[in-house]
Amino acid sequence: MDITTEVRPGANRYVSGDNILQSLPSYLADFKKVSIVTGEKSSEAFRKFYHKELHYPTYRYDGSSSHENAVEIAKKIQQSDLILAIGAGRVIDTAKMVAEELNAELIVIPTLISNCAPFTPIVAVYHPNRTFKAMGFMKRAPFLTLVDWKFLLATPKEYFVAGIGDTLAKWYEIEGITRNLAEDDKSAYVRLGIASAKAIQELLLTDAIPAIQDLENRHASPAFSRVTDTIIGLAGETGGFAAGFGRSAGAHAVHDGLSYLENTHDQLHGKKVAYGILVQLAHTNNLAEIENLKPFYQAAGLPLKLAELNVFDLSEESLTPVVNHAASLNETFNMVDPTITPQKIYQAIQKVESL
């Protein structure tokens, strides 16, 4: 059995809209023992919006999204039939691992619009020191994902922008993986994944800038709600439909490599992925597409240079940990180019920096 090749469309139930969290008690009513997994900032943001008390034991993650921390929390909980995750990507991924350890269902309430973690059964697993370890595949998807547009208007702009960058990669990565794939090797679901990724790109390029403005104005406009559901839901559909053909490729490999530079640890996932899009495009010689994206990146606030990610030393020696990891056999740049090497990735970075 290879769970990574299975079609995994996403959450069992996905509910989005204005003020849907007011119905939370009815969603929890069928579960006898509920345990909450959250973080300090996530919990505070939730309490500011949701004024009813949740009388369930609460466990805080340690910020790492590591398997070690998930096991530790699961041992403290001991038994539960539902894990309620309240938070952003790392909290949610920790809660997924906790739920799997306990064979419990999972309900997710995202507190930020920053990635598709609330929707998918996939987790980004880190080492306890917060360097990237591996992608993990849970046996079950979230039972329910509750996306409250009014609540999510409190998302800090930089997280929303990062979510846009992470989601934009869906098109460029699946296109990079499948561009040389024979038509007969494109299954019905791979084709659906390609189509959904293209729809994501078109929607973001049209709606993302107005949606950022609406977020700043605290206005849950149609553009804002479409971008929210795209970042959280549609992004997960792409990888769910197309499996390995629709998940990580060059952009995420560059992100994972950048995690080995300590001065990037405070840089958001989606911003590093957005830079990785440019590196992948430079490697495949799609320089015209980089030029096409530049105005969008500038308007959205996505990084065009490593300096915007707090990386100022561009020497080959300094970037060796980045390119070595991004080009490694267990990374995903090789899905775009099976002959990828650290030197080729370094050359692509230099192209991006010179544009």
C-alpha positions as CSV (number, residue, x, y, z in Angstrom):
1,M,0.0,0.0,0.0
2,D,1.4,3.4,-1.0
3,I,-0.9,6.1,0.6
4,T,1.0,8.8,-1.2
5,T,-0.5,7.7,-4.6
6,E,-4.1,7.7,-3.5
7,V,-6.7,10.3,-4.4
8,R,-7.3,12.2,-1.2
9,P,-9.6,15.1,-2.1
10,G,-9.7,16.6,1.4
11,A,-11.8,17.2,4.5
12,N,-14.8,14.9,5.0
13,R,-16.9,18.1,5.4
14,Y,-15.9,21.6,4.5
15,V,-18.0,24.5,5.7
16,S,-17.2,28.2,5.0
17,G,-19.2,31.4,5.4
18,D,-19.8,34.4,7.7
19,N,-20.2,33.6,11.4
20,I,-20.4,29.8,11.0
21,L,-18.5,29.4,14.3
22,Q,-21.7,30.3,16.1
23,S,-22.9,26.8,15.2
24,L,-19.8,25.1,16.7
25,P,-21.7,23.5,19.7
26,S,-23.9,21.6,17.2
27,Y,-20.9,20.3,15.3
28,L,-19.3,19.0,18.6
29,A,-22.5,17.5,20.0
30,D,-21.9,14.0,18.7
31,F,-18.6,13.6,20.4
32,K,-18.3,12.4,24.0
33,K,-14.6,13.2,24.8
34,V,-13.2,16.3,23.1
35,S,-9.6,17.6,23.5
36,I,-8.3,20.9,22.1
37,V,-4.9,21.3,20.6
38,T,-3.9,24.9,20.1
39,G,-1.2,27.5,20.6
40,E,-1.0,30.7,22.7
41,K,-1.6,33.2,19.9
42,S,-4.2,30.9,18.3
43,S,-6.1,30.5,21.5
44,E,-6.1,34.3,22.1
45,A,-7.3,35.1,18.6
46,F,-10.1,32.5,18.9
47,R,-11.3,33.8,22.3
48,K,-11.5,37.4,21.0
49,F,-14.0,36.3,18.4
50,Y,-15.8,33.3,20.0
51,H,-17.1,34.5,23.3
52,K,-18.7,31.2,24.5
53,E,-16.7,28.9,26.8
54,L,-15.4,25.6,25.5
55,H,-15.2,23.3,28.6
56,Y,-12.7,20.8,27.2
57,P,-9.1,20.0,28.2
58,T,-6.7,22.1,26.3
59,Y,-3.2,21.2,25.2
60,R,-0.6,23.6,23.7
61,Y,1.9,22.6,21.1
62,D,5.5,23.7,21.4
63,G,5.8,25.5,18.1
64,S,7.7,22.8,16.3
65,S,5.2,20.7,14.4
66,S,7.3,17.7,15.3
67,H,6.2,14.1,15.7
68,E,7.9,14.1,19.1
69,N,5.7,16.9,20.3
70,A,2.6,15.2,18.9
71,V,3.4,12.0,20.7
72,E,4.0,13.9,23.9
73,I,0.6,15.6,23.7
74,A,-1.2,12.3,22.8
75,K,0.3,10.7,25.9
76,K,-1.1,13.5,28.1
77,I,-4.5,13.2,26.5
78,Q,-4.5,9.3,26.7
79,Q,-7.9,8.9,25.1
80,S,-10.3,11.1,23.1
81,D,-12.7,10.6,20.3
82,L,-12.2,14.1,18.9
83,I,-9.3,16.4,18.6
84,L,-10.3,20.0,18.0
85,A,-7.5,21.9,16.4
86,I,-7.6,25.7,16.7
87,G,-4.7,27.4,15.0
88,A,-2.6,27.8,11.9
89,G,-0.5,25.4,10.0
90,R,1.9,24.0,12.6
91,V,-0.8,23.7,15.2
92,I,-3.1,21.9,12.8
93,D,-0.4,19.6,11.6
94,T,0.5,18.8,15.2
95,A,-3.2,18.1,15.9
96,K,-3.4,15.8,12.9
97,M,-0.5,13.7,14.2
98,V,-2.1,13.7,17.7
99,A,-5.4,12.5,16.2
100,E,-3.6,9.7,14.4
101,E,-1.8,8.6,17.5
102,L,-5.1,8.4,19.4
103,N,-7.2,7.1,16.4
104,A,-9.5,10.1,16.9
105,E,-11.5,12.3,14.6
106,L,-10.3,15.8,13.9
107,I,-12.2,19.1,13.5
108,V,-10.1,22.0,12.4
109,I,-10.8,25.7,13.0
110,P,-8.1,27.7,11.2
111,T,-7.2,31.0,12.9
112,L,-5.2,32.3,9.9
113,I,-5.5,32.1,6.1
114,S,-2.0,30.9,5.3
115,N,-2.1,27.4,3.7
116,C,-4.2,24.3,3.0
117,A,-3.3,22.6,6.2
118,P,-6.9,22.9,7.6
119,F,-8.1,20.8,4.6
120,T,-5.7,18.1,3.8
121,P,-4.6,14.8,5.4
122,I,-0.9,15.8,4.7
123,V,1.4,17.3,7.3
124,A,4.7,19.1,7.2
125,V,6.8,17.4,9.8
126,Y,9.7,19.3,11.4
127,H,12.5,18.3,13.7
128,P,12.2,19.6,17.3
129,N,14.7,22.4,16.3
130,R,12.2,23.5,13.6
131,T,14.2,22.4,10.6
132,F,12.2,20.5,7.9
133,K,12.1,16.7,8.3
134,A,9.5,15.2,5.9
135,M,6.0,15.3,4.5
136,G,3.7,13.0,6.4
137,F,0.5,11.3,5.1
138,M,-2.3,10.7,7.7
139,K,-4.6,7.8,7.3
140,R,-7.7,10.0,7.5
141,A,-8.5,13.6,6.5
142,P,-10.1,16.1,8.9
143,F,-13.6,15.1,9.8
144,L,-14.7,18.7,9.5
145,T,-13.0,22.0,8.5
146,L,-14.8,25.2,9.7
147,V,-13.8,28.4,7.8
148,D,-15.4,31.5,9.2
149,W,-14.7,34.4,6.9
150,K,-15.6,37.0,9.5
151,F,-13.2,35.5,12.0
152,L,-10.4,35.1,9.5
153,L,-10.5,38.9,8.7
154,A,-8.3,39.1,11.8
155,T,-5.5,37.3,9.8
156,P,-2.4,39.5,9.8
157,K,-1.7,40.8,6.3
158,E,1.7,39.1,6.1
159,Y,0.2,35.7,6.7
160,F,-2.5,36.2,4.1
161,V,0.1,37.3,1.6
162,A,2.2,34.2,2.5
163,G,-0.9,32.0,1.9
164,I,-1.3,33.5,-1.5
165,G,2.4,32.8,-2.3
166,D,2.1,29.2,-1.1
167,T,-1.1,28.6,-3.1
168,L,0.2,30.2,-6.3
169,A,2.8,27.5,-6.3
170,K,0.2,24.9,-7.0
171,W,0.0,25.8,-10.7
172,Y,3.7,26.2,-11.2
173,E,4.7,23.0,-9.5
174,I,2.1,20.8,-11.1
175,E,2.9,22.3,-14.5
176,G,6.6,21.7,-13.9
177,I,5.9,18.1,-13.0
178,T,3.5,17.2,-15.8
179,R,4.8,19.3,-18.7
180,N,6.8,16.3,-20.0
181,L,4.3,13.7,-18.9
182,A,2.8,11.6,-21.8
183,E,-0.9,12.1,-22.3
184,D,-1.6,8.5,-21.5
185,D,0.1,8.9,-18.2
186,K,-2.3,11.7,-17.2
187,S,-5.1,9.9,-15.4
188,A,-8.5,11.4,-15.1
189,Y,-7.7,12.7,-11.6
190,V,-4.3,14.1,-12.7
191,R,-6.1,16.0,-15.4
192,L,-8.5,17.3,-12.8
193,G,-5.6,18.3,-10.6
194,I,-4.0,20.3,-13.5
195,A,-7.4,22.0,-14.2
196,S,-7.9,22.9,-10.6
197,A,-4.3,24.3,-10.3
198,K,-4.9,26.4,-13.4
199,A,-8.1,27.7,-11.9
200,I,-6.3,28.6,-8.7
201,Q,-3.6,30.6,-10.6
202,E,-6.2,32.5,-12.6
203,L,-8.3,33.3,-9.5
204,L,-5.3,34.5,-7.5
205,L,-4.0,36.7,-10.2
206,T,-7.4,38.3,-10.5
207,D,-8.7,38.4,-6.9
208,A,-5.6,38.4,-4.6
209,I,-4.7,42.1,-4.7
210,P,-8.4,43.3,-4.1
211,A,-8.7,40.6,-1.4
212,I,-5.6,41.9,0.4
213,Q,-7.2,45.4,0.3
214,D,-10.4,44.0,1.7
215,L,-8.6,42.2,4.5
216,E,-6.9,45.5,5.4
217,N,-10.4,47.1,5.4
218,R,-11.9,44.2,7.4
219,H,-14.5,43.6,4.7
220,A,-15.5,40.0,3.9
221,S,-16.0,40.7,0.2
222,P,-16.7,38.1,-2.5
223,A,-13.0,38.4,-3.6
224,F,-11.8,37.9,-0.1
225,S,-14.0,34.8,0.5
226,R,-12.9,33.3,-2.9
227,V,-9.2,33.7,-2.1
228,T,-9.8,32.3,1.4
229,D,-11.5,29.2,0.1
230,T,-8.8,28.9,-2.6
231,I,-5.9,29.0,-0.1
232,I,-7.5,26.6,2.3
233,G,-9.7,24.4,0.2
234,L,-8.9,24.5,-3.5
235,A,-5.1,24.2,-2.9
236,G,-5.7,21.0,-1.0
237,E,-7.8,19.7,-3.8
238,T,-5.0,19.9,-6.3
239,G,-2.7,17.6,-4.4
240,G,-5.7,15.5,-3.4
241,F,-6.8,14.8,-7.0
242,A,-3.3,14.5,-8.6
243,A,-1.5,12.9,-5.6
244,G,2.3,13.1,-6.1
245,F,1.8,15.0,-9.4
246,G,0.1,17.9,-7.7
247,R,2.0,18.4,-4.5
248,S,5.5,19.7,-3.8
249,A,8.1,20.3,-6.6
250,G,10.9,22.8,-7.0
251,A,9.3,25.7,-5.1
252,H,8.7,23.7,-2.0
253,A,12.1,22.0,-2.3
254,V,13.7,25.5,-2.2
255,H,11.6,26.4,0.8
256,D,12.8,23.3,2.6
257,G,16.4,24.1,1.8
258,L,16.0,27.6,3.1
259,S,14.8,26.2,6.5
260,Y,18.5,25.2,7.0
261,L,19.4,28.9,7.2
262,E,18.7,30.0,10.8
263,N,18.0,33.6,9.7
264,T,15.0,32.4,7.6
265,H,13.3,30.7,10.6
266,D,11.1,33.8,11.2
267,Q,10.2,34.1,7.5
268,L,6.7,32.7,6.7
269,H,6.4,29.4,4.8
270,G,4.5,30.9,1.8
271,K,7.0,33.7,1.2
272,K,9.8,31.2,1.0
273,V,7.7,29.0,-1.4
274,A,6.9,32.1,-3.5
275,Y,10.6,32.7,-3.9
276,G,11.0,29.0,-4.7
277,I,8.6,29.5,-7.6
278,L,11.0,31.9,-9.2
279,V,13.9,29.6,-8.7
280,Q,12.1,26.7,-10.3
281,L,11.0,29.0,-13.3
282,A,14.6,30.2,-13.6
283,H,15.9,26.6,-13.7
284,T,13.4,25.6,-16.4
285,N,14.3,28.8,-18.4
286,N,10.8,30.3,-18.0
287,L,12.3,33.8,-17.5
288,A,9.4,35.5,-19.3
289,E,7.0,34.1,-16.8
290,I,9.1,35.6,-14.0
291,E,8.8,38.9,-15.7
292,N,5.0,38.4,-16.0
293,L,4.8,37.7,-12.2
294,K,6.9,40.6,-11.1
295,P,4.1,43.2,-10.9
296,F,1.9,40.8,-9.1
297,Y,4.7,39.9,-6.6
298,Q,5.4,43.6,-6.0
299,A,1.7,44.5,-5.5
300,A,1.1,41.6,-3.2
301,G,4.3,42.0,-1.2
302,L,5.9,38.6,-2.2
303,P,9.7,38.4,-2.3
304,L,11.6,38.8,-5.5
305,K,15.1,38.6,-3.9
306,L,16.6,36.6,-1.1
307,A,17.3,39.8,0.8
308,E,13.6,40.0,1.4
309,L,13.9,36.7,3.2
310,N,16.7,38.0,5.4
311,V,19.4,36.2,3.4
312,F,22.1,38.6,2.3
313,D,25.1,36.4,1.7
314,L,24.6,34.9,-1.8
315,S,27.9,33.1,-2.0
316,E,27.9,29.5,-3.0
317,E,29.4,28.5,0.4
318,S,26.7,30.3,2.3
319,L,23.9,28.7,0.2
320,T,25.4,25.2,0.2
321,P,22.9,23.9,2.9
322,V,20.0,25.3,0.9
323,V,20.9,23.9,-2.5
324,N,22.2,20.6,-1.2
325,H,18.9,19.9,0.5
326,A,16.8,21.2,-2.3
327,A,18.6,18.9,-4.8
328,S,18.6,15.8,-2.5
329,L,17.0,12.5,-3.6
330,N,14.4,12.7,-0.9
331,E,13.3,16.2,-2.0
332,T,10.9,17.1,-4.8
333,F,12.9,19.3,-7.2
334,N,13.8,16.1,-9.0
335,M,10.1,15.7,-10.0
336,V,10.7,18.7,-12.3
337,D,14.2,17.7,-13.4
338,P,15.5,14.2,-12.5
339,T,19.0,15.4,-13.2
340,I,18.9,18.3,-10.7
341,T,22.1,19.1,-8.8
342,P,23.0,21.6,-6.1
343,Q,25.0,23.5,-8.7
344,K,22.0,23.9,-11.0
345,I,19.8,25.2,-8.2
346,Y,22.6,27.6,-7.2
347,Q,22.8,28.9,-10.8
348,A,19.0,29.3,-10.9
349,I,19.1,31.4,-7.7
350,Q,21.8,33.6,-9.3
351,K,19.5,34.1,-12.3
352,V,16.7,35.2,-10.1
353,E,18.9,37.5,-8.2
354,S,20.2,39.1,-11.4
355,L,16.8,39.9,-12.9
